């Protein structure tokens, strides 16, 4: 179902007054007679922030210099188009405020009087916590005609997993704390799954922020279940849904390594093993997508080789293996077991159970063992998070949903020295 994306902003001045728009400028206005904040519809390709700054300037003459995105209010209606409204507050701006715009009259209103003015009943549920200073506000508001029939607070903490062995900003995402709905609920980070673009962009903002990475641009490409690992740099950065400045195609690989600061590296999973790597001594970080095909093709060796090419030693590498399908759920054929045995030899028997023609494989165990064979110390390897198929409330699982799902992401970024 198509969703209209809009912004709404409540601007506060030094007198603790909020700028409201009294909607009396147009006939047949959905908001006719109501007092609301300022904002409007996204234009093609805009982010929520782009739309906010443009709409505020067009309606008020003010250029915002400091603002905060609280969250998303989802409106459902039996009459009007469903809407995702990105809710902002702002307290920094330049310029001279207009007194009128096409939609009506602009007026500064004391904070204590904002909720006493005529507005939509559902608006009061998110305006009140905004004025009270609440940081996060995600809500669902449903109308039948003009009657409010449902209002739910959807606000949830963003949940990510971190490793105790890795110091660089990093995180393994879960599906908790985002704004997507349906099979993508809620922190879907997949950009090619069919989810609403604005929702995924907001999910990325939340995930990166929770991981301690206050930037949007990152390195990611087209994962092909191969063994290629690329040494990445600043030229490989791109925003969510963005393209490379030089127009080149996305990199086809399943791992990235870098010695560059402020270059976040990202891979996507939904059952495969996400791997984070760090050598603090050499100043090198990496992220690897280890499905079973990549694993038996020895992507682990290629990752370690890439680290060594940047001055790292295997004994100094710390590794975290994130949420993935585990032995309890990962049924494979005999050909997979044969390939695993070729990779790690007789040790393979410790990483699968056999019952008749069924094999249940511990892929994270295989990946860890291969890194040990390459010189990584066992005490420098850690498992983080649970089985993606066992816990559908926490993770996306490709096998568990037969492909009808969002995507998890894993990120790491080297800090500046």
C-alpha positions as CSV (number, residue, x, y, z in Angstrom):
1,X,0.0,0.0,0.0
2,X,1.3,3.4,-0.9
3,X,2.2,5.7,2.0
4,X,2.4,9.5,1.7
5,X,5.5,10.9,3.5
6,X,5.3,14.3,5.2
7,X,7.0,16.3,7.9
8,X,5.6,18.4,10.7
9,X,7.7,20.7,12.9
10,X,7.0,22.6,16.1
11,X,9.4,25.5,16.2
12,X,10.2,27.1,19.7
13,X,11.6,30.5,20.3
14,X,13.5,31.9,23.3
15,X,10.2,32.9,25.0
16,X,9.1,29.3,25.0
17,X,6.5,30.0,22.4
18,X,5.7,27.6,19.5
19,X,5.1,28.7,15.9
20,X,1.7,27.4,14.8
21,X,-0.1,27.6,11.5
22,X,-3.9,28.4,11.8
23,X,-5.1,26.7,8.7
24,X,-7.6,29.2,7.3
25,X,-6.0,30.0,3.9
26,X,-7.5,27.3,1.6
27,X,-11.0,25.9,1.0
28,X,-11.5,22.1,1.2
29,X,-8.3,21.9,3.3
30,X,-8.1,18.6,5.3
31,X,-6.8,20.7,8.2
32,X,-9.2,23.6,7.8
33,X,-9.6,25.6,11.0
34,X,-7.0,23.6,12.9
35,X,-3.8,24.9,14.6
36,X,-0.8,22.8,13.7
37,X,2.9,23.0,13.2
38,X,4.5,23.6,9.8
39,X,5.6,21.1,7.2
40,X,4.5,19.3,4.1
41,X,5.0,16.5,1.7
42,X,8.3,15.0,0.6
43,X,9.4,15.7,-2.9
44,X,11.0,13.1,-5.1
45,X,14.4,12.0,-3.6
46,X,14.1,14.1,-0.4
47,X,15.0,12.9,3.0
48,X,12.9,13.9,6.0
49,X,15.5,16.6,6.8
50,X,15.5,17.9,3.3
51,X,11.7,18.2,3.3
52,X,11.6,19.8,6.7
53,X,14.1,22.6,5.9
54,X,12.5,23.3,2.5
55,X,8.9,23.3,3.8
56,X,9.7,25.5,6.8
57,X,11.4,28.0,4.7
58,X,8.6,28.1,2.1
59,X,5.9,28.5,4.7
60,X,7.6,30.7,7.3
61,X,10.7,32.4,5.8
62,X,12.8,30.8,8.5
63,X,15.9,28.8,7.8
64,X,16.3,26.1,10.5
65,X,19.8,25.7,12.0
66,X,19.0,23.3,14.9
67,X,16.2,20.7,14.9
68,X,15.5,17.2,16.2
69,X,13.6,14.3,14.6
70,X,11.5,12.7,17.3
71,X,10.1,9.9,15.3
72,X,7.3,8.9,12.9
73,X,3.5,9.2,13.4
74,X,1.6,6.7,11.2
75,X,-1.8,7.9,10.2
76,X,-4.4,5.4,9.0
77,X,-7.7,6.5,7.6
78,X,-10.8,5.1,5.8
79,X,-11.1,8.3,3.9
80,X,-7.6,9.9,3.4
81,X,-4.4,8.4,2.1
82,X,-2.3,6.6,4.7
83,X,0.5,8.8,5.9
84,X,3.9,8.6,7.6
85,X,4.5,12.0,9.3
86,X,8.1,12.7,10.4
87,X,7.7,14.7,13.6
88,X,10.3,17.4,14.4
89,X,10.9,20.1,16.9
90,X,13.3,23.0,16.3
91,X,14.8,25.8,18.4
92,X,17.4,27.3,16.1
93,X,16.7,29.4,13.0
94,X,17.6,32.5,11.2
95,X,15.5,34.9,9.2
96,X,12.3,36.9,9.7
97,X,9.1,34.9,10.2
98,X,6.2,35.6,7.9
99,X,2.7,36.3,9.4
100,X,0.9,34.5,6.6
101,X,1.4,31.8,4.0
102,X,-0.8,30.1,1.4
103,X,-2.3,27.8,4.1
104,X,-3.2,30.4,6.7
105,X,-1.9,32.6,9.5
106,X,1.3,32.0,11.4
107,X,1.4,32.9,15.1
108,X,3.7,32.3,18.1
109,X,1.7,30.7,20.9
110,X,2.8,30.2,24.5
111,X,3.7,26.6,25.2
112,X,1.0,26.3,27.9
113,X,-1.7,27.3,25.4
114,X,-0.8,25.1,22.5
115,X,-2.9,22.2,23.5
116,X,-5.9,24.4,24.2
117,X,-6.3,25.4,20.6
118,X,-8.5,23.6,18.1
119,X,-6.6,20.7,16.4
120,X,-7.0,17.1,15.6
121,X,-7.7,14.9,18.6
122,X,-4.9,12.5,17.7
123,X,-2.4,15.4,17.5
124,X,-2.6,16.0,21.2
125,X,-1.1,12.6,21.9
126,X,2.2,13.4,20.2
127,X,2.3,17.2,20.7
128,X,2.1,16.9,24.5
129,X,5.2,14.7,24.9
130,X,7.0,16.8,22.3
131,X,6.4,20.0,24.4
132,X,7.4,18.1,27.5
133,X,10.8,17.3,25.9
134,X,10.4,13.6,25.1
135,X,13.2,12.5,22.8
136,X,11.6,9.6,20.9
137,X,7.9,9.6,19.7
138,X,6.6,6.9,17.4
139,X,2.8,6.6,17.3
140,X,0.0,5.1,15.3
141,X,-3.1,7.2,14.9
142,X,-6.3,5.8,13.2
143,X,-9.3,7.8,12.1
144,X,-12.7,6.8,10.7
145,X,-13.9,9.9,9.0
146,X,-13.0,12.7,11.5
147,X,-13.3,10.4,14.5
148,X,-10.2,9.1,16.3
149,X,-10.7,5.4,16.8
150,X,-7.2,4.3,17.8
151,X,-4.0,5.8,19.2
152,X,-1.0,3.6,20.0
153,X,2.4,4.6,21.3
154,X,4.8,2.5,19.2
155,X,8.0,4.0,20.8
156,X,10.6,1.3,21.3
157,X,14.3,1.4,22.0
158,X,16.6,0.5,19.2
159,X,18.2,-2.8,20.1
160,X,21.5,-3.8,18.7
161,X,24.2,-6.3,19.8
162,X,27.8,-5.3,20.6
163,X,30.9,-7.3,21.1
164,X,33.0,-7.0,24.3
165,X,36.2,-7.7,22.2
166,X,35.9,-4.8,19.8
167,X,36.5,-1.2,20.7
168,X,35.6,0.5,17.4
169,X,32.1,1.8,17.0
170,X,30.1,-1.2,15.8
171,X,26.8,-3.0,16.0
172,X,24.8,-6.0,14.9
173,X,21.2,-4.9,14.2
174,X,18.1,-6.7,15.4
175,X,14.6,-6.0,14.0
176,X,13.6,-3.9,17.1
177,X,13.2,-0.1,17.3
178,X,12.5,0.9,13.7
179,X,9.5,2.4,11.8
180,X,8.8,-0.2,9.2
181,X,5.6,-2.3,9.2
182,X,4.3,-5.6,8.0
183,X,6.8,-8.3,7.2
184,X,9.5,-5.5,7.6
185,X,8.6,-4.7,11.2
186,X,10.4,-2.8,12.4
187,X,14.1,-2.0,12.0
188,X,14.4,-3.3,8.4
189,X,17.7,-2.1,6.9
190,X,17.4,-3.8,3.5
191,X,17.4,-1.3,0.7
192,X,16.2,-3.7,-2.0
193,X,13.4,-5.6,-0.2
194,X,10.4,-3.5,-1.3
195,X,10.1,-1.5,1.9
196,X,9.2,2.2,1.9
197,X,12.4,4.2,1.1
198,X,11.8,6.9,3.7
199,X,11.2,4.3,6.4
200,X,14.4,2.4,5.6
201,X,16.3,5.7,5.6
202,X,15.0,6.5,9.1
203,X,15.9,3.0,10.2
204,X,19.4,3.6,9.1
205,X,19.6,6.9,11.0
206,X,18.6,5.1,14.2
207,X,20.8,2.1,13.7
208,X,24.0,4.1,12.9
209,X,23.2,6.4,15.8
210,X,22.9,3.6,18.2
211,X,26.1,2.1,17.0
212,X,27.9,5.4,17.7
213,X,28.3,6.4,14.1
214,X,26.7,9.8,13.5
215,X,26.9,9.7,9.7
216,X,24.7,8.4,6.9
217,X,27.2,7.4,4.3
218,X,28.8,4.0,4.5
219,X,30.4,1.3,2.4
220,X,28.2,-1.5,1.1
221,X,27.7,-3.3,-2.1
222,X,26.2,-6.3,-3.9
223,X,26.7,-9.4,-1.9
224,X,27.0,-12.5,-4.1
225,X,27.8,-15.3,-1.6
226,X,31.4,-15.4,-2.9
227,X,34.8,-15.0,-1.3
228,X,35.9,-11.6,-2.5
229,X,37.1,-9.1,0.2
230,X,37.7,-5.5,-0.8
231,X,40.0,-3.0,0.8
232,X,37.7,0.0,1.0
233,X,38.4,3.8,1.3
234,X,36.6,7.1,1.4
235,X,35.8,6.9,-2.4
236,X,33.6,3.8,-1.7
237,X,31.2,5.7,0.7
238,X,27.6,6.2,-0.3
239,X,24.4,7.1,1.5
240,X,21.5,4.7,1.9
241,X,20.0,4.4,-1.6
242,X,22.8,6.6,-2.9
243,X,25.1,6.1,-5.9
244,X,28.8,6.5,-6.3
245,X,29.8,10.0,-7.5
246,X,31.7,8.6,-10.5
247,X,28.6,6.5,-11.5
248,X,30.3,3.1,-11.2
249,X,28.3,0.0,-10.3
250,X,28.0,-1.4,-6.8
251,X,31.0,-3.5,-5.8
252,X,30.3,-7.2,-5.9
253,X,31.9,-8.8,-2.8
254,X,31.1,-10.2,0.6
255,X,33.6,-8.5,2.8
256,X,35.3,-5.1,3.4
257,X,38.5,-4.2,5.2
258,X,39.8,-0.7,5.8
259,X,42.6,1.2,7.6
260,X,40.8,4.5,6.9
261,X,39.1,6.4,9.8
262,X,35.4,7.4,9.6
263,X,34.6,4.9,6.8
264,X,31.7,2.7,8.1
265,X,31.7,-0.8,6.6
266,X,28.3,-2.7,6.3
267,X,27.1,-6.1,5.3
268,X,23.5,-7.5,5.3
269,X,22.3,-10.8,6.6
270,X,19.1,-12.7,7.5
271,X,20.6,-16.1,8.5
272,X,24.2,-16.0,7.3
273,X,27.0,-15.2,9.7
274,X,28.0,-11.6,10.1
275,X,31.6,-11.2,11.1
276,X,33.3,-8.1,12.6
277,X,37.1,-7.9,12.7
278,X,39.4,-5.5,14.4
279,X,43.2,-5.2,15.0
280,X,43.7,-2.2,17.3
281,X,47.4,-2.4,17.0
282,X,47.4,-2.1,13.2
283,X,44.4,0.2,13.1
284,X,42.4,-2.1,10.7
285,X,38.7,-3.1,10.8
286,X,36.6,-5.3,8.7
287,X,33.2,-6.8,8.1
288,X,32.5,-10.1,6.4
289,X,29.3,-11.9,5.2
290,X,29.8,-15.6,5.8
291,X,27.0,-17.7,4.3
292,X,27.9,-21.4,3.9
293,X,29.0,-20.9,0.3
294,X,31.3,-17.9,1.2
295,X,32.6,-19.9,4.2
296,X,33.6,-23.0,2.3
297,X,35.1,-20.8,-0.5
298,X,37.4,-19.6,2.3
299,X,36.4,-15.9,2.5
300,X,37.9,-16.1,6.0
301,X,41.4,-16.5,4.5
302,X,40.8,-13.6,2.1
303,X,39.8,-11.4,5.0
304,X,42.9,-12.3,7.1
305,X,45.1,-11.8,4.0
306,X,43.5,-8.3,3.5
307,X,44.3,-7.5,7.2
308,X,47.9,-8.6,6.8
309,X,48.3,-6.5,3.6
310,X,47.5,-3.5,5.8
311,X,50.1,-4.4,8.5
312,X,48.0,-6.6,10.8
313,X,49.0,-9.9,12.3
314,X,46.4,-12.8,12.8
315,X,47.3,-13.1,16.5
316,X,46.2,-9.5,17.0
317,X,42.8,-9.8,15.3
318,X,39.7,-9.8,17.4
319,X,36.5,-11.3,15.9
320,X,32.8,-11.2,16.7
321,X,30.3,-13.5,15.1
322,X,26.8,-12.0,15.1
323,X,23.3,-13.4,15.1
324,X,22.9,-16.2,12.6
325,X,21.0,-19.4,12.0
326,X,22.4,-22.0,14.4
327,X,22.8,-25.8,14.6
328,X,19.3,-26.1,16.0
329,X,17.7,-24.9,12.8
330,X,20.3,-25.0,10.0
331,X,19.6,-28.2,8.0
332,X,21.9,-28.9,5.1
333,X,22.7,-31.6,2.6
334,X,25.6,-33.9,2.5
335,X,27.4,-31.8,-0.1
336,X,27.6,-28.9,2.4
337,X,29.2,-31.2,5.0
338,X,31.7,-32.5,2.4
339,X,32.7,-28.9,1.6
340,X,33.0,-28.0,5.3
341,X,35.2,-31.1,5.8
342,X,37.4,-30.0,2.9
343,X,37.8,-26.6,4.6
344,X,38.6,-27.6,8.2
345,X,39.4,-31.3,7.9
346,X,38.6,-33.8,10.7
347,X,37.4,-30.9,13.0
348,X,34.2,-30.8,10.9
349,X,32.6,-33.6,12.8
350,X,32.3,-31.4,15.9
351,X,30.2,-28.9,14.1
352,X,27.2,-31.0,12.8
353,X,24.7,-33.6,14.0
354,X,23.5,-36.3,11.7
355,X,20.2,-38.1,11.8
356,X,19.5,-40.3,8.8
357,X,20.0,-38.1,5.8
358,X,19.7,-34.9,7.8
359,X,22.6,-32.8,8.9
360,X,22.3,-29.9,11.3
361,X,25.2,-27.5,10.9
362,X,26.8,-25.1,13.4
363,X,28.0,-22.5,10.8
364,X,29.2,-20.0,13.4
365,X,31.4,-22.8,14.9
366,X,32.8,-23.6,11.5
367,X,33.7,-19.9,10.8
368,X,35.3,-19.6,14.2
369,X,37.4,-22.7,13.7
370,X,38.6,-21.6,10.3
371,X,39.8,-18.3,11.7
372,X,41.6,-20.2,14.5
373,X,43.4,-22.3,11.8
374,X,44.4,-19.0,10.1
375,X,46.1,-17.8,13.3
376,X,43.4,-15.9,15.2
377,X,43.6,-16.8,18.9
378,X,40.5,-18.7,20.3
379,X,40.2,-16.2,23.1
380,X,39.9,-13.4,20.6
381,X,36.8,-14.9,19.0
382,X,33.3,-14.2,20.4
383,X,29.7,-15.2,19.5
384,X,27.2,-12.4,19.9
385,X,23.4,-12.7,19.6
386,X,21.1,-15.7,19.1
387,X,19.7,-17.9,16.4
388,X,17.9,-15.9,13.7
389,X,15.4,-18.6,13.0
390,X,14.5,-19.4,16.6
391,X,13.6,-15.8,17.5
392,X,11.5,-14.2,14.8
393,X,10.6,-11.4,17.2
394,X,14.2,-10.3,17.4
395,X,15.7,-11.2,14.0
396,X,14.9,-11.5,10.3
397,X,15.3,-15.0,9.0
398,X,15.3,-15.9,5.3
399,X,14.6,-19.6,5.9
400,X,12.0,-19.0,8.6
401,X,9.9,-16.7,6.3
402,X,10.8,-18.3,2.9
403,X,12.3,-15.0,1.9
404,X,9.4,-12.7,3.0
405,X,11.4,-10.5,5.3
406,X,13.6,-7.5,5.9
407,X,17.3,-7.5,6.4
408,X,19.7,-7.2,9.4
409,X,22.9,-5.2,9.0
410,X,26.3,-5.2,10.7
411,X,28.5,-2.2,10.8
412,X,32.0,-1.2,12.1
413,X,34.0,2.1,11.7
414,X,37.5,2.9,12.7
415,X,37.8,6.0,14.8
416,X,40.2,8.8,14.1
417,X,43.5,8.3,16.0
